[in-house]
Amino acid sequence: MQKVIVYYFTKYDRNTDQEVQQKGMATLEFINRIGGTPLISTAKEIDVADLDDNGRYPKIKSTTD
């Protein structure tokens, strides 16, 4: 199975004027797309099948599931 690296990450919160660690992990592609900052030391190799369609881990369940 194909592997991918995911990371915990932070994102700027305008309400608190601080970088805030987000829930879950994500690929660098997803983190960059949303303007986040990866926490490189948290790298974890997982199966690509364990990602959701956006590149988040664990998969974020849809409200329609």
Backbone bond lengths (Angstrom), bond angles and torsions (degrees), N, CA, C in turn:
res aa  C-N    CA-C-N  psi(-1)  N-CA   C-N-CA  omega(-1)  CA-C   N-CA-C  phi
1 M - - - 1.458 - - 1.529 109.13 -
2 Q 1.324 116.01 144.60 1.465 121.64 -179.81 1.528 110.52 -70.47
3 K 1.316 115.97 139.31 1.469 122.30 -179.19 1.521 110.31 -106.67
4 V 1.327 115.51 156.68 1.459 122.65 177.50 1.529 107.67 -146.09
5 I 1.322 116.53 153.44 1.468 121.66 178.57 1.528 108.75 -100.42
6 V 1.328 115.58 132.61 1.467 121.51 175.68 1.524 108.87 -121.33
7 Y 1.335 115.36 160.70 1.463 122.02 -174.83 1.522 110.12 -140.93
8 Y 1.331 116.12 149.38 1.454 119.18 162.95 1.523 105.26 -71.86
9 F 1.326 117.08 158.82 1.460 119.48 -176.54 1.514 111.21 -154.81
10 T 1.331 114.30 162.77 1.460 121.12 176.27 1.520 108.89 -114.47
11 K 1.306 114.80 159.18 1.463 121.49 176.57 1.524 107.26 -144.85
12 Y 1.326 115.99 142.93 1.454 121.50 -179.56 1.524 110.33 -67.74
13 D 1.330 116.34 131.38 1.464 123.12 177.52 1.528 107.83 -109.05
14 R 1.321 116.08 112.54 1.476 120.43 -178.75 1.524 112.24 -62.98
15 N 1.325 117.01 -32.09 1.467 120.18 -178.03 1.526 112.46 -65.63
16 T 1.332 116.18 -37.63 1.465 120.00 -178.53 1.526 112.74 -103.20
17 D 1.344 117.15 -7.97 1.460 123.44 -177.39 1.528 110.86 56.77
18 Q 1.346 115.72 40.73 1.463 121.65 -178.97 1.520 110.14 -141.95
19 E 1.343 114.84 157.90 1.458 120.83 169.40 1.525 106.51 -78.31
20 V 1.328 116.48 130.11 1.459 121.48 -176.56 1.524 109.03 -122.43
21 Q 1.353 116.38 131.57 1.460 118.97 176.85 1.518 109.06 -68.79
22 Q 1.320 115.66 132.77 1.453 122.44 -178.01 1.524 110.38 -88.54
23 K 1.322 116.35 159.35 1.462 121.17 177.05 1.517 109.18 -75.64
24 G 1.304 116.04 142.03 1.450 120.69 177.36 1.518 113.00 76.64
25 M 1.326 114.06 -175.48 1.457 122.27 -178.20 1.519 108.33 -122.62
26 A 1.329 116.19 169.36 1.461 119.90 179.81 1.522 109.91 -158.88
27 T 1.327 115.01 165.54 1.458 121.39 174.92 1.525 109.50 -73.26
28 L 1.327 116.04 159.79 1.466 119.88 176.00 1.521 110.73 -59.97
29 E 1.325 117.12 -36.36 1.468 120.39 179.32 1.527 110.87 -58.74
30 F 1.342 117.02 -47.81 1.462 120.73 179.52 1.525 110.64 -64.33
31 I 1.328 116.60 -46.24 1.466 121.14 -178.13 1.527 110.69 -59.32
32 N 1.317 116.96 -45.15 1.470 120.56 178.77 1.520 111.38 -65.35
33 R 1.324 117.00 -39.00 1.469 121.25 -179.10 1.524 112.06 -60.95
34 I 1.332 117.40 -35.10 1.469 119.80 -178.20 1.530 112.69 -95.88
35 G 1.325 116.76 4.01 1.463 120.12 178.35 1.512 113.91 78.18
36 G 1.329 117.14 26.18 1.454 121.18 179.74 1.519 112.36 -89.04
37 T 1.329 115.47 177.03 1.458 122.58 178.26 1.521 108.36 -123.82
38 P 1.348 118.16 116.77 1.464 119.82 -179.44 1.524 111.51 -70.80
39 L 1.308 115.40 145.76 1.464 121.79 172.93 1.531 105.55 -96.69
40 I 1.325 115.86 90.13 1.462 123.14 -169.16 1.527 112.75 -55.11
41 S 1.308 118.25 -35.01 1.470 120.87 -178.06 1.527 112.73 -68.07
42 T 1.338 117.57 -9.14 1.468 120.76 -178.83 1.524 112.54 -97.05
43 A 1.327 118.22 10.24 1.463 122.61 -176.59 1.528 111.55 -51.25
44 K 1.328 114.44 137.13 1.466 121.28 179.20 1.523 108.10 -141.85
45 E 1.332 116.62 131.38 1.459 121.09 177.94 1.525 109.26 -89.48
46 I 1.337 115.92 128.74 1.464 121.38 179.79 1.525 109.29 -135.25
47 D 1.332 116.46 167.51 1.461 121.38 172.75 1.517 108.79 -72.25
48 V 1.323 116.72 137.19 1.464 121.19 -179.38 1.532 110.88 -59.07
49 A 1.318 117.84 -27.43 1.468 121.60 179.26 1.525 112.28 -66.25
50 D 1.329 117.20 -17.10 1.466 120.84 -179.68 1.527 113.11 -84.55
51 L 1.343 117.67 -4.63 1.468 122.10 176.84 1.517 110.87 -83.47
52 D 1.335 117.00 152.21 1.463 118.90 169.37 1.529 107.82 -82.92
53 D 1.312 117.47 -179.25 1.467 121.70 -175.99 1.527 113.37 -63.69
54 N 1.327 117.82 -19.60 1.463 121.66 -179.00 1.521 113.42 -96.06
55 G 1.328 117.53 -7.83 1.459 120.45 -178.77 1.506 113.72 97.20
56 R 1.333 116.42 21.34 1.471 120.34 179.22 1.526 110.55 -100.35
57 Y 1.336 115.37 152.76 1.459 122.94 179.17 1.519 108.36 -141.69
58 P 1.307 119.64 133.95 1.461 124.62 -6.70 1.520 110.73 -66.83
59 K 1.322 114.79 167.81 1.462 119.62 -178.77 1.520 110.32 -55.26
60 I 1.320 115.67 136.55 1.459 121.92 175.92 1.519 106.78 -88.17
61 K 1.321 116.07 120.93 1.462 119.94 -177.87 1.516 110.92 -74.87
62 S 1.306 115.11 137.68 1.462 121.65 176.55 1.517 109.13 -73.66
63 T 1.313 116.71 149.74 1.467 120.25 177.80 1.519 111.18 -72.38
64 T 1.335 117.40 -10.08 1.464 120.38 179.14 1.515 112.02 -95.98
65 D 1.350 118.15 -2.50 1.474 121.06 179.43 1.505 111.23 -72.14
